[in-house]
Amino acid sequence: MFNFGFQFVTSMNKFTFLILLCLPYLGISQNSLSIELLGVKSSMGHINVAVYNQANGFLKFDEVFKVDRIAAQVATTSFKIMDLPNGEYAVAIFHDENGNDKLDTNWLGIPKESVAFSNAKIKAFGPPSYKECAFNLTRDLDLKMQFN
């Protein structure tokens, strides 16, 4: 009887191990977002990327889901954002040419530096909304974005 108990515990440990091993594949999917950014005017400074996963706080730094900063490459800058779970996202990008880590604007609040949004363009009277920029991510995705 003692031997049966030991085999049962060993079998349960193997079963638990297999479940834990397969857990990442059972709905906790992680995706990558590859972005090709067109219209980069110079290789000075950095491309600052903000990924949002909710409308509340869109374009506010303290509500960013994920951020990245990439060295600018003239004409086209390509990069990949990893480890994004399935969900709805919107991406906002600006080219920080002068390296001051902020989006420079004129006295009216209009950006002096290049900006880009996923699925939308800047409007005459302000940035697009989260819903205008949003897309669903359920697998790895390639996205082309264009500076204004």
Secondary structure, 3 states (H helix, E strand, C coil): CHHHHHHHHHHHHHHHHHHHHHHHHCCCCEEEEEEEEEEECCCCCEEEEEEECCCCCCCCHHHCCEEEEEECCCEEEEEEEEEEECEEEEEEEEEECCCCCCCCECCCCCECCCEEECCECCECCECCCHHHHCEEECCCEEEEEECC
